[in-house]
Amino acid sequence: MKTVKNILDNDEFNLRDFNVGDISWYSPFEYKDLINKNIKNGIEIGSHLGESANDIIKSFEHLNLICIDVWDLNLFKNDGFSIPNIDNVYEQFLSNIVHYGIDDRITPIKLSSEDASKIINDKFDFCYIDGLHNEKNIYLDLERWYPKLNNDGFICGDDWLFNTINPNKWSNYTSIEEHNVDFENERGGSLRRGLKRFAKENKLKLYSKYNFWWLDKNV
Ligand SMILES: C[S@@+](CC[C@H](N)C(=O)[O-])C[C@H]1O[C@@H](n2cnc3c(N)ncnc32)[C@H](O)[C@@H]1O
């Protein structure tokens, strides 16, 4: 597997100007205090143009991150986000990572979450899930990636509030909350329902803070 730096050094893409398009939906990653600061091996499912990868890498000094994405804007559009007018979004991601100065710490894998999970057998200290935000796909991503966590690994993701709470009210959700995992009470098809079902079936605790959610083993 090659880092973005290896790919650049091999002249495998044309370096472009920095561009992340319209990311008005983006919630910065501000949760490093909840996570062991010494984490080393991480994976992100759904990297888009590299904003969260950059935030995450810069939050943990020793972390290297594998970024999984199909880098296909049609998939992104179908998930309810505004999409930027960028032709080769993979090349733009690679370029942004170089401009962020983190190209030696990011390894991109241009595959679907499903296909990537079949070829990656490593164990991870950290897994950030931000792919498709619906019941079926969050559940599938958890099934694929939760077993690849180290014993004390941390699995988390974005968009706990998205599509459920009116953005005008998001500022009411800045404290840590633990949630019951009675998924039957959640709207059919929602991210929350998929998350809660996985948590319930695997006897995990489910927490959120603002738009960020994470799972923890029951103690
Ligand atoms: C919300 S965006 C990710 C945003 C990014 N994490 C950030 O905050 O900067 C979701 C991304 O997931 C990718 N994606 C959706 N479904 C996927 C799948 N099944 N496998 C791989 N990538 C997927 C889309 O291509 C899109 O780039």
The ligand as an ORCA input file, in Angstrom:
! r2SCAN-3c Opt
* xyz 0 1
  C     -19.719     12.669      3.873
  S     -18.492     12.237      2.723
  C     -17.063     12.097      3.710
  C     -16.588     13.400      4.235
  C     -15.240     13.367      4.880
  N     -15.148     12.324      5.907
  C     -14.986     14.705      5.539
  O     -15.578     14.932      6.604
  O     -14.223     15.499      4.998
  C     -18.866     10.592      2.363
  C     -17.876      9.900      1.445
  O     -18.116      8.512      1.518
  C     -17.886      7.954      0.247
  N     -18.616      6.685      0.205
  C     -19.944      6.517      0.272
  N     -20.237      5.203      0.273
  C     -19.088      4.536      0.183
  C     -18.738      3.156      0.123
  N     -19.664      2.194      0.168
  N     -17.452      2.820      0.060
  C     -16.498      3.784      0.031
  N     -16.759      5.110      0.065
  C     -18.035      5.473      0.150
  C     -18.373      9.001     -0.739
  O     -17.714      8.829     -1.986
  C     -17.982     10.310     -0.027
  O     -16.751     10.780     -0.467
*
